[in-house]
């Protein structure tokens, strides 16, 4: 239902762009967000975007990451610049999806690994 892509290995200072596409029967999408989980750590919110485009960022990524969404394509993006080794984690996308006017559910993507080498 949510397909994340775009992870990989990059050197510190480099950039990556993650994508998350929603599929299936969709009546609407509320908030969308990117989370990450580093080895031995809890999953944390990286950035989120409402269906009207309002954004929120974790302090650790402000000024380096940009979240956006294309509602016509039902896709969310995370542009990550100036990457540092501490950004290494599995990145998960999340969305609140209306399958019908009566059915709102939370969905998670499968995760995509981002590795930043020093």
C-alpha positions as CSV (number, residue, x, y, z in Angstrom):
1,X,0.0,0.0,0.0
2,X,3.0,2.3,0.6
3,X,6.2,1.7,-1.4
4,X,9.3,3.4,-0.2
5,X,12.4,3.8,-2.4
6,X,15.6,5.8,-2.9
7,X,17.8,4.6,-0.1
8,X,21.4,3.7,-0.6
9,X,25.0,4.3,0.4
10,X,26.3,7.9,0.3
11,X,29.4,9.7,1.6
12,X,29.0,12.3,4.3
13,X,28.0,15.6,2.8
14,X,26.1,13.9,0.0
15,X,22.4,13.8,-0.9
16,X,19.7,11.3,-1.4
17,X,16.0,11.6,-2.3
18,X,13.5,9.2,-0.8
19,X,10.1,8.5,-2.4
20,X,7.0,7.0,-0.9
21,X,4.1,6.1,-3.2
22,X,0.6,5.1,-2.1
23,X,-1.4,2.6,-4.1
24,X,-4.7,0.8,-4.0
25,X,-8.2,2.3,-3.5
26,X,-7.6,5.7,-2.0
27,X,-10.3,8.3,-1.2
28,X,-7.9,10.7,0.4
29,X,-4.6,11.0,2.3
30,X,-4.2,12.9,5.5
31,X,-0.8,13.4,7.2
32,X,2.2,11.7,5.7
33,X,5.6,11.4,7.4
34,X,9.1,9.9,7.4
35,X,10.4,8.1,10.4
36,X,13.8,6.4,10.9
37,X,15.2,3.8,13.1
38,X,18.9,3.4,13.7
39,X,20.4,0.2,15.1
40,X,19.7,-0.1,18.8
41,X,17.5,3.0,18.8
42,X,13.8,3.7,18.8
43,X,12.0,4.8,15.7
44,X,11.8,8.6,15.5
45,X,9.9,11.1,13.5
46,X,12.1,12.8,10.9
47,X,9.5,15.0,9.1
48,X,5.8,15.2,8.4
49,X,3.6,17.0,6.0
50,X,-0.2,17.6,6.1
51,X,-2.5,17.3,3.1
52,X,-2.4,21.1,2.8
53,X,1.4,21.2,2.8
54,X,2.3,22.3,6.3
55,X,5.6,20.7,7.4
56,X,7.3,19.7,10.6
57,X,10.9,18.6,11.1
58,X,12.9,17.1,13.8
59,X,15.5,19.5,15.1
60,X,18.3,17.2,14.0
61,X,17.4,17.5,10.3
62,X,16.1,21.1,10.1
63,X,17.9,23.0,7.3
64,X,19.2,19.8,5.7
65,X,16.1,17.8,4.8
66,X,13.0,18.9,2.9
67,X,9.7,16.9,2.9
68,X,7.2,17.4,0.1
69,X,4.2,15.6,-1.4
70,X,2.4,15.4,-4.7
71,X,-1.2,14.8,-4.0
72,X,-2.0,14.0,-7.7
73,X,0.6,11.3,-7.7
74,X,-0.2,10.2,-4.1
75,X,3.6,10.4,-3.5
76,X,5.7,11.9,-0.8
77,X,9.4,12.8,-1.0
78,X,12.3,13.5,1.4
79,X,15.2,15.4,0.0
80,X,18.2,14.8,2.2
81,X,21.2,17.1,1.8
82,X,24.4,17.5,3.8
83,X,24.0,13.9,5.1
84,X,26.0,12.9,8.2
85,X,26.8,9.5,9.5
86,X,24.2,10.0,12.3
87,X,21.6,9.9,9.6
88,X,22.3,6.3,8.9
89,X,19.1,4.3,9.6
90,X,16.2,2.5,8.0
91,X,13.7,5.1,6.8
92,X,10.0,4.3,6.9
93,X,7.2,6.3,5.4
94,X,3.8,6.5,7.1
95,X,0.4,7.8,5.9
96,X,-3.1,8.1,7.1
97,X,-5.2,6.9,4.2
98,X,-8.9,7.1,3.6
99,X,-9.9,3.9,1.7
100,X,-13.5,5.2,1.8
101,X,-15.4,8.0,3.5
102,X,-15.8,5.5,6.4
103,X,-12.4,3.9,6.6
104,X,-9.3,5.7,7.8
105,X,-6.2,3.6,8.5
106,X,-2.5,4.0,9.2
107,X,-0.1,2.5,6.7
108,X,3.7,2.0,6.9
109,X,6.1,1.4,4.0
110,X,8.6,-1.4,4.1
111,X,11.6,0.7,5.0
112,X,14.6,1.8,2.9
113,X,18.1,1.7,4.2
114,X,20.2,4.9,4.2
115,X,23.9,4.5,5.0
116,X,26.1,7.5,5.3
117,X,29.8,6.8,5.4
118,X,32.3,9.1,7.0
